[in-house]
Amino acid sequence: MLAVSFSLSAQDSASVLTKAHEFVNVLSGPEMFGRGYVKDGDALAAEYLVEQFKALGADPIHDTYFQTFEFPVNTFPYPLRVELDTKELVPGVTFLLDPASGSTKGTYALVPVEMENIEEEVKDILKDPCKECAYWVGLPRTKDRDSLALFRSIRTSLPNVAPIVWVNNEKFTWGASTDTYEFPLIEVKFEGDTIPSVVQLDVRNYYKKVHEARNVIAMIPAKEKSNKFIVFSAHYDHLGMMGPTAMFPGANDNASGTVMLLTLAENYAAHPADVNIVFIAFAGEEAGLIGSRYFVDHPTIPLDKIDFLINLDIFGTGDEGITVVNATAHEKEYELLKEIGERDGRLAKVKKRGPTQNSDHYWFTTKDVPAFFIYTMGGIKAYHDIYDRPETLPLTEYYDIYRTLTEFVERLE
């Protein structure tokens, strides 16, 4: 595996950015297999993080850097084949599997699901599906909540009775699932006027009832003995592979946030703070915030001794500034962060946002741990797709955000 050396030299902009880019290149490179659930991608990333924390002098809190837990997850380690009539589609480019897809192999007649009386038609299909058919679903774009709820119910019910081909001419966005359907649901790009007559499928999933994952936890002790903690967290896992050719590198989401943990660890190893600084790299975030929930249920430090938690996710841009989730719950701390971040135009904007459940900070807030979730705005739009690559990740405001975070911790009361 490639090695990246994080020395304890002065943390100037050039050295910080050089090391950050090198680390992102490794963490989202092909040897990590997308840091997901095939070819031990997340395990390789976890071991690599431990190597880096050790090299920096960040210690395990107890006897190990690892906190191990288990969960089920649906995976696609095998070759995939999808053809519409005689046109073979490209994984991740012209087709995408729903992450809960099941397996099937064969040639199916394509039957369109008509929009007129769609609820009744779907009920009929669920009651008596055609065994030789796959169903073609092309739904109109809408923002109507009732329609969206109906479309979601169709999407989650039909793949349990037949293969589904779902037209999506918008951006492909993949995910992870802890459940599985009986049959695959395949999203496809399609601009033609005539619906294809047949679909040829060779799709195999492997449902892992027990997937072992590991949070990685390290600490830089306070310069003088303290029982207080500041926690920096970021999830290091991503989506992995869809078949043997479609890899989801996850450079922005969230190699970028994970590398910030190492940049901060280098800083605090050289300049210890007045409180203990803890770094938690979570696994299982993409499968439903599983790693952070496990940590909160099995904490390795007292939750009531955490002065503040700062969760870092999607840190690769910043052209338009940063957003601070939970800002409305911690107005005083937000105003401090805003003052530091926007001083002398350091960041374009430090935007306020209320509480959400969209990242690993959430489970800590349920235990009354003060927490921010910070992410960058602007720049590249690649997200949960095959295009979130290290070579296109600019790290536009990475250094300015790093300096903002260290000053924020220094000035926290």
MARMARMI-526894 format. One record per residue (C-alpha): residue number from 0; residue in one letter; y negated, z negated, x. Coordinates in steps of 0.05 Angstrom, whole numbers, plus 5000, padded with zeros to 4 digits. Example, Ala and Ser with C-alpha at 12.3 -4.5 7.8 and 13.67 -1.06 7.14 Angstrom:
REC;0;A;5090;4844;5246
REC;1;S;5021;4857;5273
This chain:
REC;0;M;5000;5000;5000
REC;1;L;4930;5014;5024
REC;2;A;4891;4956;5052
REC;3;V;4817;4940;5041
REC;4;S;4786;4888;5087
REC;5;F;4735;4842;5057
REC;6;S;4701;4810;5117
REC;7;L;4651;4753;5113
REC;8;S;4593;4794;5140
REC;9;A;4525;4793;5108
REC;10;Q;4526;4816;5036
REC;11;D;4475;4872;5040
REC;12;S;4474;4930;4991
REC;13;A;4509;4981;5034
REC;14;S;4567;4936;5054
REC;15;V;4576;4910;4983
REC;16;L;4578;4980;4953
REC;17;T;4623;5009;5007
REC;18;K;4674;4954;4998
REC;19;A;4669;4958;4922
REC;20;H;4683;5033;4922
REC;21;E;4742;5024;4970
REC;22;F;4772;4971;4926
REC;23;V;4762;5011;4862
REC;24;N;4796;5070;4896
REC;25;V;4858;5028;4911
REC;26;L;4861;4991;4845
REC;27;S;4854;5053;4802
REC;28;G;4891;5099;4850
REC;29;P;4959;5131;4837
REC;30;E;4997;5076;4874
REC;31;M;4979;5027;4818
REC;32;F;5005;5073;4762
REC;33;G;4947;5055;4717
REC;34;R;4959;4979;4723
REC;35;G;5001;4981;4660
REC;36;Y;5071;4970;4635
REC;37;V;5111;5024;4670
REC;38;K;5132;5026;4743
REC;39;D;5108;4953;4750
REC;40;G;5035;4976;4753
REC;41;D;5005;4911;4731
REC;42;A;5051;4872;4777
REC;43;L;5030;4914;4837
REC;44;A;4957;4902;4820
REC;45;A;4969;4826;4814
REC;46;E;5002;4823;4882
REC;47;Y;4946;4863;4913
REC;48;L;4893;4816;4884
REC;49;V;4929;4756;4914
REC;50;E;4928;4790;4982
REC;51;Q;4853;4800;4976
REC;52;F;4838;4729;4953
REC;53;K;4880;4701;5010
REC;54;A;4842;4745;5060
REC;55;L;4776;4718;5034
REC;56;G;4797;4646;5038
REC;57;A;4799;4635;4963
REC;58;D;4854;4585;4950
REC;59;P;4904;4576;4893
REC;60;I;4886;4518;4849
REC;61;H;4956;4489;4851
REC;62;D;5016;4517;4890
REC;63;T;5010;4590;4867
REC;64;Y;4957;4642;4850
REC;65;F;5000;4665;4792
REC;66;Q;5004;4642;4720
REC;67;T;5064;4677;4687
REC;68;F;5072;4693;4614
REC;69;E;5110;4743;4570
REC;70;F;5097;4789;4512
REC;71;P;5128;4851;4480
REC;72;V;5098;4920;4492
REC;73;N;5113;4992;4475
REC;74;T;5118;5040;4533
REC;75;F;5128;5114;4549
REC;76;P;5163;5121;4617
REC;77;Y;5200;5186;4601
REC;78;P;5179;5260;4602
REC;79;L;5143;5283;4539
REC;80;R;5143;5350;4505
REC;81;V;5100;5371;4445
REC;82;E;5095;5444;4422
REC;83;L;5057;5471;4363
REC;84;D;5093;5536;4345
REC;85;T;5102;5563;4416
REC;86;K;5042;5529;4449
REC;87;E;5060;5470;4494
REC;88;L;5008;5415;4494
REC;89;V;4985;5375;4555
REC;90;P;4993;5299;4554
REC;91;G;4926;5263;4553
REC;92;V;4888;5329;4549
REC;93;T;4909;5365;4485
REC;94;F;4954;5311;4456
REC;95;L;4958;5236;4455
REC;96;L;5012;5190;4428
REC;97;D;4993;5132;4384
REC;98;P;5011;5072;4428
REC;99;A;5060;5047;4375
REC;100;S;5098;5113;4371
REC;101;G;5173;5114;4365
REC;102;S;5222;5166;4389
REC;103;T;5247;5233;4363
REC;104;K;5274;5300;4389
REC;105;G;5277;5364;4350
REC;106;T;5241;5420;4314
REC;107;Y;5206;5402;4250
REC;108;A;5172;5443;4196
REC;109;L;5100;5422;4190
REC;110;V;5078;5401;4120
REC;111;P;5003;5389;4109
REC;112;V;4982;5326;4073
REC;113;E;4930;5350;4023
REC;114;M;4866;5311;4014
REC;115;E;4866;5320;3938
REC;116;N;4901;5260;3908
REC;117;I;4919;5237;3978
REC;118;E;4937;5167;3958
REC;119;E;4989;5191;3908
REC;120;E;5015;5243;3957
REC;121;V;5024;5191;4012
REC;122;K;5061;5146;3963
REC;123;D;5108;5203;3946
REC;124;I;5121;5217;4020
REC;125;L;5135;5144;4034
REC;126;K;5183;5142;3975
REC;127;D;5220;5206;3991
REC;128;P;5203;5236;4059
REC;129;C;5229;5305;4080
REC;130;K;5281;5293;4135
REC;131;E;5269;5361;4168
REC;132;C;5193;5356;4166
REC;133;A;5135;5329;4204
REC;134;Y;5070;5317;4167
REC;135;W;5004;5348;4188
REC;136;V;4944;5302;4174
REC;137;G;4874;5329;4181
REC;138;L;4824;5281;4152
REC;139;P;4749;5290;4145
REC;140;R;4700;5251;4187
REC;141;T;4669;5194;4149
REC;142;K;4633;5128;4157
REC;143;D;4652;5104;4088
REC;144;R;4688;5037;4095
REC;145;D;4736;5047;4037
REC;146;S;4756;5116;4063
REC;147;L;4765;5089;4134
REC;148;A;4809;5032;4108
REC;149;L;4851;5083;4069
REC;150;F;4858;5127;4131
REC;151;R;4881;5068;4173
REC;152;S;4934;5049;4122
REC;153;I;4959;5122;4122
REC;154;R;4961;5122;4197
REC;155;T;5002;5058;4201
REC;156;S;5050;5074;4144
REC;157;L;5070;5147;4151
REC;158;P;5100;5143;4222
REC;159;N;5152;5095;4195
REC;160;V;5184;5151;4153
REC;161;A;5171;5216;4192
REC;162;P;5137;5246;4253
REC;163;I;5062;5254;4243
REC;164;V;5015;5304;4274
REC;165;W;4944;5277;4268
REC;166;V;4885;5323;4282
REC;167;N;4833;5291;4326
REC;168;N;4779;5337;4354
REC;169;E;4737;5279;4377
REC;170;K;4746;5240;4441
REC;171;F;4818;5217;4457
REC;172;T;4821;5141;4464
REC;173;W;4887;5109;4481
REC;174;G;4910;5037;4477
REC;175;A;4969;4990;4481
REC;176;S;5014;4964;4426
REC;177;T;5060;4904;4419
REC;178;D;5092;4938;4358
REC;179;T;5128;5004;4347
REC;180;Y;5137;5055;4292
REC;181;E;5202;5089;4274
REC;182;F;5174;5158;4292
REC;183;P;5118;5183;4336
REC;184;L;5047;5196;4314
REC;185;I;5016;5251;4357
REC;186;E;4942;5263;4359
REC;187;V;4926;5336;4375
REC;188;K;4865;5379;4388
REC;189;F;4864;5436;4338
REC;190;E;4808;5484;4320
REC;191;G;4845;5540;4285
REC;192;D;4843;5561;4212
REC;193;T;4918;5567;4203
REC;194;I;4961;5505;4209
REC;195;P;5021;5515;4256
REC;196;S;5087;5524;4220
REC;197;V;5131;5481;4266
REC;198;V;5125;5426;4318
REC;199;Q;5176;5416;4373
REC;200;L;5181;5345;4397
REC;201;D;5215;5308;4453
REC;202;V;5184;5239;4453
REC;203;R;5219;5175;4476
REC;204;N;5190;5106;4477
REC;205;Y;5218;5044;4510
REC;206;Y;5201;4981;4472
REC;207;K;5201;4923;4522
REC;208;K;5216;4861;4482
REC;209;V;5199;4818;4542
REC;210;H;5146;4841;4591
REC;211;E;5129;4791;4646
REC;212;A;5056;4790;4665
REC;213;R;5014;4746;4710
REC;214;N;4943;4720;4710
REC;215;V;4915;4713;4780
REC;216;I;4874;4650;4792
REC;217;A;4836;4630;4856
REC;218;M;4781;4581;4874
REC;219;I;4727;4569;4925
REC;220;P;4715;4494;4927
REC;221;A;4646;4465;4922
REC;222;K;4610;4448;4987
REC;223;E;4617;4375;4968
REC;224;K;4671;4346;4923
REC;225;S;4658;4363;4850
REC;226;N;4697;4360;4785
REC;227;K;4655;4415;4754
REC;228;F;4672;4489;4751
REC;229;I;4638;4557;4742
REC;230;V;4689;4610;4722
REC;231;F;4683;4685;4734
REC;232;S;4735;4725;4697
REC;233;A;4756;4798;4689
REC;234;H;4818;4832;4665
REC;235;Y;4854;4873;4717
REC;236;D;4906;4907;4673
REC;237;H;4897;4975;4642
REC;238;L;4939;5025;4601
REC;239;G;4985;5053;4653
REC;240;M;5023;5118;4642
REC;241;M;5039;5162;4581
REC;242;G;5099;5199;4607
REC;243;P;5105;5214;4682
REC;244;T;5042;5257;4687
REC;245;A;4987;5226;4645
REC;246;M;4957;5166;4682
REC;247;F;4900;5124;4656
REC;248;P;4866;5099;4720
REC;249;G;4818;5049;4688
REC;250;A;4765;5052;4743
REC;251;N;4708;5028;4698
REC;252;D;4755;4990;4652
REC;253;N;4765;4946;4689
REC;254;A;4774;4957;4763
REC;255;S;4698;4951;4766
REC;256;G;4697;4881;4736
REC;257;T;4756;4859;4778
REC;258;V;4724;4882;4843
REC;259;M;4663;4840;4826
REC;260;L;4708;4779;4829
REC;261;L;4724;4796;4901
REC;262;T;4651;4810;4918
REC;263;L;4633;4742;4889
REC;264;A;4691;4708;4924
REC;265;E;4666;4735;4991
REC;266;N;4597;4708;4977
REC;267;Y;4620;4638;4957
REC;268;A;4670;4634;5014
REC;269;A;4611;4643;5061
REC;270;H;4562;4602;5020
REC;271;P;4598;4550;4977
REC;272;A;4562;4528;4913
REC;273;D;4548;4459;4887
REC;274;V;4606;4467;4838
REC;275;N;4676;4495;4845
REC;276;I;4677;4571;4833
REC;277;V;4740;4595;4799
REC;278;F;4762;4668;4793
REC;279;I;4811;4689;4739
REC;280;A;4838;4760;4737
REC;281;F;4872;4766;4669
REC;282;A;4933;4807;4651
REC;283;G;4950;4829;4581
REC;284;E;4879;4842;4558
REC;285;E;4893;4913;4534
REC;286;A;4951;4888;4492
REC;287;G;4907;4839;4454
REC;288;L;4872;4788;4500
REC;289;I;4940;4758;4513
REC;290;G;4929;4732;4583
REC;291;S;4865;4695;4567
REC;292;R;4895;4664;4505
REC;293;Y;4954;4640;4547
REC;294;F;4907;4609;4598
REC;295;V;4867;4572;4545
REC;296;D;4932;4546;4515
REC;297;H;4957;4527;4585
REC;298;P;4894;4513;4626
REC;299;T;4901;4501;4701
REC;300;I;4832;4468;4703
REC;301;P;4804;4422;4649
REC;302;L;4768;4465;4598
REC;303;D;4716;4411;4585
REC;304;K;4697;4412;4659
REC;305;I;4676;4486;4657
REC;306;D;4600;4488;4659
REC;307;F;4600;4562;4644
REC;308;L;4647;4622;4641
REC;309;I;4621;4692;4657
REC;310;N;4669;4748;4637
REC;311;L;4659;4815;4670
REC;312;D;4685;4879;4637
REC;313;I;4663;4951;4648
REC;314;F;4617;4942;4708
REC;315;G;4615;5012;4736
REC;316;T;4548;5038;4711
REC;317;G;4484;5002;4688
REC;318;D;4435;5059;4683
REC;319;E;4410;5028;4618
REC;320;G;4420;4956;4639
REC;321;I;4471;4905;4616
REC;322;T;4491;4873;4550
REC;323;V;4504;4799;4544
REC;324;V;4552;4779;4489
REC;325;N;4543;4708;4463
REC;326;A;4470;4710;4483
REC;327;T;4449;4685;4415
REC;328;A;4496;4625;4423
REC;329;H;4466;4605;4490
REC;330;E;4392;4623;4485
REC;331;K;4369;4581;4544
REC;332;E;4420;4611;4592
REC;333;Y;4407;4681;4565
REC;334;E;4332;4674;4577
REC;335;L;4347;4652;4649
REC;336;L;4393;4712;4660
REC;337;K;4343;4759;4629
REC;338;E;4286;4733;4673
REC;339;I;4328;4741;4736
REC;340;G;4357;4809;4716
REC;341;E;4292;4842;4694
REC;342;R;4248;4813;4748
REC;343;D;4212;4868;4787
REC;344;G;4252;4920;4750
REC;345;R;4319;4899;4781
REC;346;L;4356;4920;4718
REC;347;A;4330;4966;4664
REC;348;K;4347;4916;4609
REC;349;V;4385;4852;4596
REC;350;K;4404;4863;4523
REC;351;K;4420;4806;4476
REC;352;R;4482;4809;4432
REC;353;G;4516;4758;4387
REC;354;P;4587;4731;4390
REC;355;T;4645;4781;4388
REC;356;Q;4720;4778;4398
REC;357;N;4724;4840;4442
REC;358;S;4741;4811;4511
REC;359;D;4772;4752;4548
REC;360;H;4713;4705;4538
REC;361;Y;4732;4697;4465
REC;362;W;4789;4647;4470
REC;363;F;4746;4602;4513
REC;364;T;4692;4600;4460
REC;365;T;4743;4575;4410
REC;366;K;4750;4514;4455
REC;367;D;4675;4504;4460
REC;368;V;4670;4530;4531
REC;369;P;4601;4561;4542
REC;370;A;4613;4634;4558
REC;371;F;4579;4702;4567
REC;372;F;4613;4769;4566
REC;373;I;4573;4819;4606
REC;374;Y;4582;4895;4608
REC;375;T;4540;4953;4634
REC;376;M;4506;5006;4592
REC;377;G;4492;5080;4604
REC;378;G;4523;5130;4652
REC;379;I;4593;5160;4646
REC;380;K;4628;5158;4579
REC;381;A;4700;5158;4603
REC;382;Y;4737;5101;4568
REC;383;H;4812;5091;4554
REC;384;D;4826;5162;4575
REC;385;I;4852;5199;4635
REC;386;Y;4781;5213;4659
REC;387;D;4762;5141;4677
REC;388;R;4773;5156;4751
REC;389;P;4747;5123;4814
REC;390;E;4717;5187;4842
REC;391;T;4668;5192;4784
REC;392;L;4650;5118;4780
REC;393;P;4578;5110;4805
REC;394;L;4572;5033;4809
REC;395;T;4498;5047;4794
REC;396;E;4473;4976;4787
REC;397;Y;4532;4939;4818
REC;398;Y;4493;4907;4874
REC;399;D;4434;4887;4830
REC;400;I;4482;4855;4780
REC;401;Y;4517;4819;4836
REC;402;R;4452;4789;4861
REC;403;T;4433;4772;4789
REC;404;L;4498;4734;4778
REC;405;T;4494;4693;4842
REC;406;E;4422;4673;4828
REC;407;F;4440;4656;4756
REC;408;V;4495;4609;4779
REC;409;E;4449;4577;4830
REC;410;R;4396;4562;4778
REC;411;L;4441;4539;4721
REC;412;E;4427;4467;4701
